């Protein structure tokens, strides 16, 4: 037993929370009911972070006693920062982010670290954990970190956080139908109508023919906190200027002084000469609309997107602004600088995204895996290392046969062994919109671009088509049926992307391992392998639940009838609670996928040579689990989803079942909670 000093941070195991039994959980909106010598009351607003193993970081107080572990400075300093302390060859300025317990004065922290040589880059009080961004001269780094001992027990984390670096004609048919001719989603009128996609990048050339609207002229503009939109603009709802050098009076050159943002915007939703249809170099969702967040561009030693700061500012405000302006997909063709090391970490910006998606479960966040593949394995970058992020790797040009990952495309795994990238898309020689650096000179230029930056908006555009498919009710009967339409969760969109992905080794790429592999994740997105339409054999069944589990060891069972041997693929995806940069393993709530049938029992991600095998151990790292069988035996099969470990709930999930001819998912699956099935 220990007394708790006001403001100290504690790591508490959830069975110590009042009233918690072996099947009870602290929910995201409730608090414990009493205080005793064996438990501690933890209101939701005092939970700072969720940790694996059923632990939380919480604010202590003088009125509480608990068998909690004090969160010392040693616990708060991440492995990456420890490594930086021993790296004598680092750059002159080291970007560091510090988070402190509520009630700790950032002014006091600033005074201490500035006296030791740090430069204050920014302060943030918008979240429960006050944060401060520092630029520390390399010779002073150890002195500054050791100086934080005066706040021992009140530092939640201290981490190295570099600045942000910038990381289509053939892409659409390849990622829809699997060849270079068919466009099955476009053919059924799915071009992204009603979908809004946010992009943080270098801006946009708003008078390019891919985005312009002569009837409305220049789109609505805001600073980093504004939310005004022009709902009548056919393509751009708003342009939000995040760099103080561009706002409040943006000139011609400030709209996109680099061209990267114009190119990525064109890939996701560019719509040129014939509006509302797909022509030539249009984007993946040509009828979708855009919210552009302009991070500016500056060539310096710290960040390409100065509007995001260096170190990168907390990302919740970026996503909140885009959400308020209508975006439900967010594309990010940037990430940690490739010269930072290690690359594959779970950072605080990563946690910001995971937290936002947990709180906004319909927001699909897509991020570039990075362009550090030349450095080998474990080079996927933050924030694409997020659990609730779709991480995208790049293929070489689609003109090459076979299709293989580009040598520059960053490889997995993450630091804790999770599968990243999630999926692949074309990312070499991608033709898309080009800026002429002027805002009042209509133009229609295109150029080629290469990088995971180009693959990322391709997948973001495909995500818009998936959302439209469900919102217009196509999943029920293969045709538009608005009465059956619903807004899918981000977990369901991610599950469909992964379910539709094809193993590149089956397309002839022999230089990589089969799925899931460091090079390709789950493979190349080809939506026609999952989504189906009237007149075709139905091949996809789904369950989408936001609140399926309230306790551990609950389960959901779905019966499947296989009348004759056929292919069978099941994908389970769930939005997990945010973790923290200090954790060794970042999965918090752990679900299990189990497939039982005549061929035996198959566990999620128990895959060898691209095919599921019996035996093995349950996955304890990933919040995506897959079972894939090229030929399942005839008979009755059961798909089970089990809650293995949970720190807080309720916990939802999305399930996608793909079956070959003769595979039928029986109606009325047994499942708790509200949501959708079909």
ZIBELDA-V519743 format. One record per run of one state. SS is the DSSP state (H for helix, E for strand, L for the rest). FROM is the first residue (numbers start at 1). TO is the last residue. If there is no record, write none. Layout:
BEGIN
ss=[SS;SS]
from=[FROM;FROM]
to=[TO;TO]
END
This chain:
BEGIN
ss=[L;E;L;E;H;E;L;E;L;E;L;E;L;H;E;L;E;L;E;L;E;L;H;E;L;H;L;E;L;H;L;E;L;E;H;L;E;L;E;L;H;L;H;L;E;L;E;L;E;L;E;L;H;L;H;L;E;L;H;L;H;L;E;L;E;L;H;L;E;L;H;L;E;L;E;L;E;L;E;L;E;L;E;L;H;L;H;L;H;L;H;L;E;L;H;L;E;L;E;L;E;L;H;L;E;L;E;L;E;L;E;L;E;L;E;L;E;L;E;L;E;L;E;L;E;L;E;L;E;L]
from=[1;2;4;9;14;17;18;26;28;36;37;39;41;44;47;52;55;60;65;67;69;71;73;77;78;79;87;93;101;106;116;118;125;130;138;152;155;161;164;167;169;177;184;188;196;202;208;209;221;223;236;242;252;255;260;270;289;295;306;309;316;325;329;333;334;337;348;360;364;369;373;376;389;396;405;406;423;427;430;434;443;444;446;450;452;472;474;478;482;485;490;501;502;503;504;508;517;518;521;522;524;525;527;530;540;550;555;563;566;574;590;598;600;609;611;615;624;633;635;646;648;650;651;660;663;666;670;671;675;678]
to=[1;3;8;13;16;17;25;27;35;36;38;40;43;46;51;54;59;64;66;68;70;72;76;77;78;86;92;100;105;115;117;124;129;137;151;154;160;163;166;168;176;183;187;195;201;207;208;220;222;235;241;251;254;259;269;288;294;305;308;315;324;328;332;333;336;347;359;363;368;372;375;388;395;404;405;422;426;429;433;442;443;445;449;451;471;473;477;481;484;489;500;501;502;503;507;516;517;520;521;523;524;526;529;539;549;554;562;565;573;589;597;599;608;610;614;623;632;634;645;647;649;650;659;662;665;669;670;674;677;678]
END
